[in-house]
Amino acid sequence: MIHKQPVYANYAATTPALTEAVCKELRAYLMETHFNMGRNFEGLESGAIALRARRAVAGLFGVSACLRVIFTSGATAALNMAIHGLVRPGVHVLATSIEHNAVARPLEALRKAGVIDLGWLPCAPDGSLEPETVRKAIRKNTGLLVMTHASNVLGTILPATDCFKIAREYGVFTILDMAQTGGSLPYTIDDCCDIAVFAGHKGLGGLAGTGGFVLGERAVAEMRPWMAGGTGSASHSLDMPDFLPDKFEPGTQNTFGILSLAASIEEIIREGCETIREHERALTARFLAGLRGIKKAKPYGPLDAERSVAVVPVVICGHDAGDVARRLFEKHGIITRSGLHCSPLAHKTAGTFPEGAVRFSFGRGSTEAEIDTILEALDML
């Protein structure tokens, strides 16, 4: 029986609550009539909301042209669109050994279908990757490098910019999965990154079912639409429009969710991504320091808050990860996530496959008191 306020330590999955400022805007929207973007005169308001959100995303990530911001139902849809939009038959694709299944499964499906050759860049057990590993793995037919910005299992921050600069030397296109870093780790999407994918419901603080990708200048012409449908524009043609953002946004957009993104990202920009990063870094450092005093607890990853986002997987020696997570919740009201976290590759890299681990992840709303509560509970197991 839980007798206290729950402690949420699963920010890597989703941010648990919208801020009051975001909720206020959403309540106001629900009180008014809303329409599809581009389908009628009243729908111009929906288009204005999307434009506001595009500008917010562009401002956060340092993108010069906001129309290169494309909205989807989430990072998984965005990654599938980006991968299928850039691959060509016979191309060699590289990805890291700590990728989420949102990257690994589409690539593996393409490999099994005989469309691509696939190579995995071996990360160290702590999830780290030397940029020169990319250079050594590139072949004559290598056309795409896909990599996570930070592991959703180990928290490890990868040297994306350095890796992408090497890829650019060989004309290789790049996709960056920023699901775990958007809104919490400052990053400017420069010319080395061709497509950057973001999740709306994690560090960006929006509603579930939101996300998208940002196109670099090279990718605008190279990427092909993977989905097709009505856009409310160029309706005379059976082909998708060739202009942005319509080229990659068929169907009815999630205006309500997009509004939540706009309002939340504007808050993040006002607060400062660097401030959020420092808060999460300090909490991670506090948690790692406390774990050193708990003999039965074995954390994985870089074990260095400077080299990771606020994600720490822990194995409690002699205990099943699922059982530990259940006991933490039932006895202490601590919400975590156990298992393989949709990333068997990362667990194989770390040596925690197939048992998995208990993942603790923190965010803007986490406090030092919550970290101490978790440490006390782990010590009592």
Secondary structure, DSSP 8 states (H G I E B T S, - for coil): ---S--EE-BTTT--S---HHHHHHHHHHHTS----TTTSSTTHHHHHHHHHHHHHHHHHHT-S-GGGEEEESSHHHHHHHHHHHH--TT-EEEEETT--HHHHHHHHHHHHTTS-EEEEE---TTS---THHHHHH--TTEEEEEEESB-TTT-BB--HHHHHHHHHHTT-EEEEE-TTTTTTS-----TT-SEEEEETTTTT---TT-EEEEE-HHHHHH---SS----SSSTT-SS--SSTTGGG--S---HHHHHHHHHHHHHHHHH-HHHHHHHHHHHHHHHHHHHTT-TTEEE-S---GGGB-SEEEEEETTS-HHHHHHHHHHHH-EE-EEE-TT-HHHHHHHT-TTT-EEEEE--TT--HHHHHHHHHHHHT-
